[in-house]
Amino acid sequence: MGTKVMIPLCSDFGEKHGSICIFGTGDFGRSLGSKLMQNGYSVVFGSRHPGETSLLPRGAEVLSHAEAVQNCSIIIVAVQRDHYDFLKNLKEALEGKILVDVSNNLTINQYPDSNAEYLAQIVPRATVVKAFNTVSAWALQSGSLDASRQVFVCSNDSQAKQQIMDIIRAIGLTPQDKGSLGMAKEIEDYPLQLFPMWRLPMCTCAGLTVLVFLYCVIQDIIYNAEKNIDVSYLLMITIPNRIFPVVSLMLLALCYLPGAFAAIIQLYRGTKYSRFPNWLDRWMLCRKQLGLVALSYAFLHAIYTLVIPIRYSARHRTETFIINQVMLNKTRAFEKPLTWRSDTYLALGILGFFFYIVLGITSLPSVSNAVNWREFRFVQSKLGYLTLLLCTGHAMVFGWNRFLLLDRYRWYMPPVYTLSLVIPCVVLILKLVLIIPCIDTRITKIRQGWERSPSKKAETKLKTCSL
């Protein structure tokens, strides 16, 4: 027989809810059992070794597998798929019971079928529900406020699924109905994905960073090395402080470029009831992540800019300039155009960075949930384009007329800041065209459900083919 230990002050908890059986006494089983008991459930653990239960929560009943299922209609199977064999001997006892599979695999597509479907094959007369696999033992121990609250649930039996979803709500988590048991494989793959929505933004950012870095190395380090001038120290501060703003501005423009493409496609098709190409769909879904990566690079640019005056090379250059002025008994004249240019450049950069931060803050779930759709769209669209305009102006004023100076074209390569202006200028020009009243009105009508008549669609297609 198994042993039984009860918590003295909480012995009435089991009266609030029914008993739940948990197969498995590992970290997850213990954490889930403790969470269930805190919310009024009576928990019975089924274990291969009922006597070795020192780590289990106090108040839980510990029995053998066969004994544990006798008075419980819900059994949570908190063991790995490789250890499901013991369930074959419990087929009769598990008949009509609800089995909740919480297992995960080590890799995606480790098995041809999902663990939940495999469990349903082993115990065909039981009802299998997939749940809890997206929640970690640490999350259950630390509380739902410190981790993800979302729990995906799927089953072929809607009543059994509803019972499990009620339990999930009772312990402070949020259930998400994913449909039939056929969705179990997708649910099991979800915890194994490493930042799926961040993969494209991070790859784009890494690619642009490498390309701009190589461009700067060729223009500055290798070009000067050929003239026997060693400026390798530029690799530490100067070149990174060129990479960060250039890549940041490109990424910010890439957040708004797919929206312009989508509007052009809708104008051409004359309807919004047609899917965008897959590449555009994927691009539009990761715009938030692109913006956050761009913001992080803008932060790095701001920090690197602040340390420029304390660098040895910068101080040495300033001191040398002052000494030369003293020795030549000359003073540089105050140039108002240069003053306007530098102040404008700094002002545009500060304002652009401020709105950059506003965009980043409003993209946080806690903030976006507190604003309505119109407010969110105003910030992300109107203020977003304002941010892009300010940052583009910041780069333009920084360059000023340098793009006209031939000595800036080392090996016929334009200055790196001019590369950062290509995509933003394209986006701003497209936006300027799309907000022309006649075009903007047509886009608004299409997005409100208006469609071009079939005859006009055919006529447009005929004209396109003839061209």
N, C-alpha and C positions, 0 to 999 in steps of 0.2 A: 504493500500500500504506500501511497505517497504521503508526504508530510504537508502540514498546513500551518501557516503562521499568519496572524491577523494583526493589523494596525489597531491599537486599542480605541483611539478617538474617531476612527473612520469606519467602523464596522457596519454602519448603516448605509454606506455608499451603494452597496449592491442592490438596495431596494429601489434605487432610482432607475436603473437600467437592468437588462438581462445579462447573463453571463456570456463571455466571449472566450473562446479557446485560442491559444497561440502555440503553434508547433514551432519550436526553436527558441533557444535561450541565449542567443548571441546578443550583440550590442543592439541591433535594431529591434529584436523581439522584446528585450528588456525595456528599451526606451518607449516603445509603443505601448507595452503593458502598463508601464508607469503612467503614461499620459492618459490612457483609458481609465485607470483607477482614480486619477485626480478628477475626472469628470463623471464619476458616479457609476462606472461599470465594474462588474465583478469579473476578474480575470483568472482563468485556469490555464496553466502552462502544461503542455505535453512535452515530455523530455525522455531521451533514451536513458538518462541516469537521474531519476527523480530525487535521489539523495544528495546530489551535488548541486545545491541551489543557493550557495551563499551570496551570489551577486544579484539575485532576483529581487524585485521590489517587495518590501514587507507588506503582507496582507494578501499576497497572491497564493493561490492553491497550486501545488506542483504534483502532477500525477504522471503515470505512464501514458503513452499516446492513446491506447485503447480505452483507458479509464477517463481521460480528459474529454473525449468527444461525446460521452454518454448523455450529459445534460446540457450540451451547448449546440445551438443551431448554426452558429457562425464560427468558422475555424479559419484563423489567419495562418497561412503557411509561410513562415519566415525562415525558410531554408533554401539552399541553392538547388538548382535543377538536378545536379549530379546526385543529390541525396533524396530524390523523390521515391525511390524504390520501396521504402518502408510503407508508403501509402497503399501499395497493392494489397497488402495484408489487411487493410482497414476498409476495403470496398463496401462491405455490408454495413459497417458502422457509420460510414460517411454517406450512405444513400439518403438523398433528400436534403443534405446539409448544404450550406453556402461556404465554398472554399475561396478565400481571398488570397490571390497570388501576389506577393510583394517583391519577387526576385528581379534581379538585373543580371546581365551578362558582362563579360570582361571586354568584349569587342562588339561592334555592330555586325550583324549578320553572322554571329557565331554559330547559330543553328538555323536550319532551313525553316523551321516553324517557331512561333513564339513560345515562351515558357508556359504561359497561361493555356494555350491550346494543347500543349503537350500534357499539362496537368489534367485537362478535360478528357484526354484520351485514356489516361491512367485510371481516372475515377469517373467513368461516363455517366453514372447515375447521380452525381453531385452537380451543383450549380457553381460554375467558376466565375469569379469576378476579379478583374485586374485592377489593382489600386495600390496606393502608398509607395510605389517604387520611385517616385520623383522626390520623396522626402527623405532626408538623411536622419540617422540616429542623433546626430548633433543638433539638428533643427528641432527634433522632438524634445530634446533635453533643455535647450536654451530658450524655447518658446517661439511662437509663430511670428513675433515681432522682429526676431533676429534672423529670419530666413524666409524662404519662399513659402507662401501659404497654399499654393496651388497644388491640387491633387487630381490627376487624370484618372477617370474611372470608365471601364467598359465591360460589358457582359451581354450575353444573349437573352438574359432574363431581366426584364425591366423592373420587376418587383424586388428581386435580389439586389439589383444595382441601386435602387432607391433606398433600401435599408442601409447599404454601405455608405451612401452619400449622406444619410442622416447621421451616421456615426462620425463621419468626417467633419460635418458641421458642428457636432456636439463637442469635439475636442479642439475647436477653434481654427480649423483649416477650411479651405475653399474648394469644394469639389467641382470638377469640370467633366460633364458627360461627353464622352468621346464615341458613344455608339456601341456597336456590337463587339464581340470578342475578336473579330477579325482585325480590329484596330490595336490589339495588344502589342503586336510587333513594333508598330510605330511608337507606342508609349514606352516600350522597353528600350528603344533606340534613343529616345529623347535625352536621358541623363548622360548618355555616352557622347553626345555631340559637344564639341568644344567651341563655344561662342559662334554658333552657326550664322547669326546675323552680322557678326563682326568680321567674318572671314574675308569678304570682298573689300570692305573699307580698309582693313589692315593690310591686305595684299596691295591694294591701290596705293596706300600711303607708303608702304615699304618700297614699292617699285619707283614711285616718284622721288622718294628720298635718295635712293641709290643713283638714279639718273642725274638728279641735280647735284649730288655730291661729286660724281665723276666729272660733270660739266665744270664745276668750280675748281676742282683739282687741276684739270687741264688748263683752264684759263689763268689760274693764279700760280699754282705750285710748279707745274711742268713748264709753263711758258717762261717763268722767271729762272727756273733751274737751267734752261737752255742758255740763258745769258749770265750764268754763274752767279745768280742772286739767290741766296737761301732765305726763303720766307715760309719754311715748313711750319713755323709756329702758328701760322694762320689756321692750321687744322683744328686747333683747340677751341677758339672762340669765334673768329671772324667767319670762317666758312660755315660752321653750324648756324651762326646768326644770319646767314644768307639762305640756308636751306629751309629753316623753320618758317620764315614769312612767305617764301615762294611757294612751298608745298601747302601751307595753311590756306593761302589765297586760292590756289588751284582746287583744293578739296572743298572750300566753301562754294566756289563756282559750280563744282560738280554736284552739289546738293540741289541746285536750282536748274541746271541744264536739262535733266529728264522731264521736269514739269513743262518746260518750253517744247520739248519734243512731243510730249503727250498732247499738248494743245494743238500743235501742227497736225498731228495724226488725226485728231478728232475733227479738225477743220476739213481735212482732205476727205475723210470718210463720211462726214456729215452726220455722225451719230456717236453716242457714247456707249451704245450697246454692242460693242465689239472689243474683243480682248486685244490688249497691247502685245507686241512681241515679247517673248519670254525674257530677253535680255533687258528690255525696258522695265518690265514688271519687277525683276530682281533688283535693278538699279533703284527704282523708286522705293522699294521696301527697306533699303538700307541707308536712306538719306539721313535719318537721325544719327546713325552711327558715324557716317561720314562727317557730319557737322561736329560731333563730339571729338573726333580725332583731330579735326581742323582746329577746334578750340584749344586742345591740349598743345598743339604746335604754336598757336598764338601765345599761350602762356609762356612757353619756353622762349619765344622771341622776346617777350617783354622782360623776362628775367635776365637773359643774355645781354639785352640792351642796357639794363641798369648797371651791369658790372663793367661796361666798356671803359668808363672814366678811371677805374682803379687798376686797369691793366698796365703792366710795365711798359709795353710798347706804346700805348697811348700817352702815358705820362712822359716817356722819353721824347716822343714827337712834339709834344707841347712845350717841353723845356727847351728843346733844340730850336724851335721856332722863336721863342722869346729871346733866347741868347743871340740868335742871328739878328733879330730886330735891334737889340741893344748895340751889338757890334757895328751894324750898319747905320745906327742912329735914325732908323725909320720906323714909322708906326703905320700899321694897316688902317686904311680909311674905313669908316663905318659905311657899310653898303646896305641901303634900305631894301633893295630888291632881294638880296640874300637873306635879310632878316625876315621879310615876308614869307619867303620860300621855306625857311627852316621852321618858322612858327606855324605856318599852314600845314607843313608835313607832320609836325608833332601833334597839332590839334586834330587832324584827320585820323592819325593813328590812335590817339587816346579815345576819341569818340567811337571809332570803329571797334576798338577792343571792349569798350563799355557795352555796346549793343551785342557784341559777340557773347559776352557773359550773360546778358539778358536772354539770348536765344538758348544758351546752354542750361540756364536755370529753369526756363519754362518747359524744357524737354524732359525734366525729371518727373517721374510718375506722380510723386506727392504734390507737385505744383500743377502739372497738366490736369490732374483730376479735380483741382480746385477752380478751374476756369471753364467757361463754356466753349463750344466749338468756335463761335465767332471770335472770341477773345484769343483763343489759341491760334486760329488762322491769321488774325491780324498780326500777332507777334512773329509767327514763323514765316509768314509771307511778306507783309508790308515792311516790318522791321528787318526781316531777313535781307530783302533787296536793298534796304537802306544801309545795312551793315556791309553788304557786298560793294555798294557804291562808295562808301567811305573808305573801305580798305583798298579798293582799286585806285581811288584818288590819292590815298596815302602813298602807294607805290609809284604813281605817275609823278607826283610832286617830288618824290625822292629822286627819281631819274631826271626830271626836268628836261634839259636839252642834251643830256649825255648821249642819247641814242644817235645824235647828229655828229658826234665827234668820232672821227675815224680811228684815233688812237685807242678808243674803247673797244674796238672790234679786233681783239687779239686772235690771230689766225682766222680772221674773217668770222669769228663767232660773236654774236651780239651779247651785250651784258646780260647777266642771268636774270635781272629783275624784269627785263623785257619779255622773257619767256612766261613769267607769272601773269602777265597782262593779257595773254592771248585768249584763254578760256573765259576769264571774267568779262572781257570786252565783248566776246561773242554772246554771252548770256545776257548782258545788259542791252545789247543791240536787239536781240530777239525779243526781250521783254518790252523794249520801246516800240517795236512793231506790233506786238500782240495787244498792247493797251491802246492802240489807235481805236477810236470809238466804234467804227463800223466792224472791225475785226473782233473787238472785245464783246460787242453786243451779240455777234453770231456765236462766239464761244460760250457765252452765258446761256443763250437759248439752247444750245446743244446739251450743256450740262444740266439743264432743267428738264430734259427729256425730249426736246424737239429733234426730229429726224428729217433729213432731206428726202423728198419723194423718190420712189424707185426710178421714175423716168429721168429725173435729174441726175441720179446716181449713175445710171447707164450712160447718159450723155457725157458726164464727166469722165467715166472710164473710157469711152470711145475716143474722146479728145486726147486723153493721156496715151492711149495705144497708138493713135495716129502720129503723135509727136515722136 
